[in-house]
Amino acid sequence: MAADAKEYLPMPARILLIEDDPASMELMAYQLRACGFDTFYAHDETEGLELAGLDRPDLIVCDVHLPHLDGYALARRLSMDPALQDIPVIAMTAVVPDDEERLKVAGFDGYVCQATDPDAFIASIQHFLPREKQGKHRYQQQRSEDGNDPDR
């Protein structure tokens, strides 16, 4: 490569977190930033809708239980807005939902369980991003046949 040539590095995925619980928000943001993602957040649905329209994230992670308008109604609004409907929206839930069909009907593209297991959380997030935006982190690497992490 020529000395003046620059290597192309894709921009990190921009992920909007819509969560009213500060501790949950900080945990998710920390884990995502540690993996190279660019995060920004809203504490309620009104702020979330505004930020989604202004900043056009690559992915929206939305709590199902928000203070005024629940996550289901917010997902419906996002999926009906022509300017935002192409952005994947995933529900953040405490447990695996009993009714995944309700999430899909509301406009969610899927769901992730709260960020207590970093491996599962990051893998779930990556599933909804294009390959070039999936970030670089230790959870993405393949383990050897004996199950050991190759970095150890």
N, C-alpha and C positions, 0 to 999 in steps of 0.2 A: 504494500500500500504506500502511496506517495506520502511524503512527510506532511504535506499541507491538506491531505484528505482527512475528512472527519468521519468517524464511525457514526452511523445513524442509530440513535437510541430512542425508542418509542416513548412517548409521554406516559407516565403512570396513569392507571385508571383513576378517574375521579369518582368517588363514592359519596353520595349524600346519605347521611344517617338521620332518620327522623325518629327520635326517642325522647320521652319526657323524663326518664329516670337518669339523673346525672351520673351515677355510678355505672350503670349499664352502658351509657353513651361513652364514657371515658375508657372502659374496658375494650369495647369494640374499636374505638378510634385508635387506641394504643396498639392493639393487635394488627390492625390494618396498616397503620403507618410503619410498624416494625417490618412489614413485608413489602414496603415500597409503594403502597397505595397513597393517593392524595385524598384525604377525607375532609369533609365539612359537614356541619350538622344544623339541624333545626330541632327546637324543643317542643314544637306542636305542629299541627297539620297546616295551619295558616302560613306559618313561616316556611314549612316544607314545600308547599305549593309555590310560594314566591321564589324560593331558592332554586327549585327545579326549573322554573321558567327562565330565571335570570342566568343560571350557571350551567345548564345542560349537562348534568352528570352522565357518566357511563353506566351507572347502576344506582338504584335507590334501595336502601334497606330501611324498612318501615316497621315500627312496633305496631302490633295489632291493637293494643289498648292505649289509645291516646286520650287526652283530657276532654276534648269537645266533640270531635268528629273521629269515630273509630277508624282504624287502619283499613277496614273493608271499604268504607265510604271514600276514604282518601284514594285508595287504589282504583276505585271506579272512576273518580274524577280524573286521575292521571291517565287512565286508559281511554277516556273519552276525549281528551284534549289532543287534537291533531299534531300540535307542536311537541307533545311529550309522550305520545302513545308508543313510540319506538324504544323508549328507555325501559330496560328490564326493571321490574319492581318486585322485590322479594320481602316476604313477611318475616318479622323477627318474632318468634314465639318462645315461651318458656318450655313447652313440651311439644312432642309431635302431635299435630292437630288431628282430631277425630274425623274432621270433615275436610279433606284436602280439596274436594270438589268446590266447596264454598269459597275457598281461597282463589281458585281459578276463575270462578264465575265473577268474583269481585274485581278481577283484573290483575291479581298477583301472578307472577310467572313461576313462583315456587316459594319455598320457605327455608329458613335456617333456624336452628335452635340456638338459644342464647349462647354467647361466646365463652362458655366455661371450658370447652375442649378446643384449644387453639387449632390443632390439626384439622378437626372436622369443620370448624367454623371457616377457616381459610379455604379449605377444599370446596366447601359449599359456595362460598363467594366466587371463587375462580370459575366454577361451573357456569356462571351466568355472564362471564366476560369473554370477549374475543381473545384468542390465544396471545396476541401481541400485547394485551393489556393485563395479563394474569399476574404480573409481578414476579419478583425473584425472591425466594426465601427457602429455608431448609425443608419445609413441608412438601415442596414440589419435587424434590429429588427422589429417585428410585432407591429402594432399599435392596441390599444384596439378597441372594437366595436364602441366606441364613437368618434374615430379618434384621440384620444390623444396619444402622445408619452408616453410610460410606464416609461421612465426615468425621467419625469418631476414631 
